[in-house]
Amino acid sequence: SLTDMAWPLGAGGCSLAVDLLSARPGPLTPPAARARMPPARVIMKSADGCDLAVRPHDGRSVGRFGYRRLTMVERSASVAVALLLVWLLSVPRGPWHRAAVLVKNRVHWFSLILGLVWLLGSAWLSASMLKILAVMLFARPKLLPPSDMLPSAFSTIRELSEKVTVHLLRKAPLEGKETKEFLPVLCFHGFGANGSSYEDLLEPLTEEMPDALVLCPDQVGFGLSRRPSLHISSQLQRNDLAKHLLRPKGESGMALLDDLTTLQMYTLSGNAVIARAVLDAEPATVKEQVVIGHSMGAITAAALAVSSARSGHKVKLVLESPAFLSKPCDRLEPSKIGRVTALALRWQRTVLRLVLQLPGLTYSRRFWQRGLAMAAPMDEERARLQVLRYRWPSLSEHWALGLANFVTARLITMEDGLVLHELIEASLEGNLRVLIITGDQDRVVPLARSKDL
């Protein structure tokens, strides 16, 4: 049976049947009978026109999204500066002097029209760019530390080391459940999302599996997890994965959190090592594990599942619309990126960081509404709640730099093919079972791609 439990597990009309994860057969509880989180509140605005960041579970406003509106004085000043700039460029020896002369002397009606279009267009473009610059300089959003803006009643922050601090949603077994061992269920989000994507799944999972301990971490570069500083130099190693993470069967050793470089922390396989450290910090767990990954998060989930299965755990892996971007390969050759590539990557990161913070893009509610509508159809209430969850990290400090660092790390190390190869090999070794789910209306990861996998 399929239920309407959650997004993204259910993107495009397909949902996760939690009985498939459980070792016990049995009917699913009707969706209407499940305990639900309160519905998303209507969008509230502050006095300066910004959307307020209101937590759905308690109605508390922790801040505001995006840039505030410019005052009338600030707008007038930007227009005046733009006109002054156009005038300065039109004086003798200025680049638009000839256009100004054509307008003044009226040499020919065509030249007159062309000169007017040139000058008016230049004035409009200058005013628009100066307005954007004024907004980014004087109307910047107030960014908060993660501890001041936890999005959910299930939110917690774990400091795993000096360099690694992870925000995650944590749902312990139901109250009154007497057990010394828990069944760990780890959930990994897709690109642009965060652990809150799984919030609607927390209650249903613990109802169907009363001994489940559900953990939904924000991967490094997303959500509210710490974003370590990434220095890009010519000495960086391309395809440098976490040591021993995807080791062959029978090889000893285990990838350790302290062994990760900053670049590896931003890779998907590195996030699997961090997730292992999150799990190790929990109380005693059983030998079984359930690992769930959506879209890009399916790669992280697969890396963790392979590592756990080869360490002797019984693992059930659920891949929902898995977004593996390359074919299986049995090795990646490390190599230095070189000076030219390092310079290009630094420029790419700077430009991306700037673009992410432009007014009207990721700070805008409409940006996320349109993006999610392109991914899969959703009703109005669910879409409003998902937009809130996707926008929430933009309230935190250094969010744009963290996302730019992640994209840079993906360009340096593309581990999809190796993870997929090891997943295929590990699935034949006896400790790993894999279930692939794809929505038939999913517009990002087509059904045919999952069938091929």
Secondary structure by P-SEA (a helix, b strand, c coil): cccccccccccccccccccccccbbbbccccccccccccccccccccccccccccccccccccccccccccaaaaaaaaaaaaaaaaaaacccccaaaaaaaaaacccaaaaaaaaaaaaaaaaaaaaaaaaaaaaccccccccccccccccccbbbbbccccbbbbbbbbcccccccccccbbbbbbbcccccccccccaaaaaaaaccccbbbbbbccccccccccbbbbccccccccccccccccccbbbbbbcccccccccccaaaaaaaaaaaaaaccccccbbbbbbcccaaaaaaaaaaaaaaaccbbbbbbcccccccccccbbbbbbbcaaaaaaaaaaaaaaaaaaacccccccaaaaaaaaaaaccccaaaaaaaaaaaaccccccaaaaaaaaaaaaaaaccaaaaaaaaaaaaaacccbbbbbbbbcccccccaaaaaac
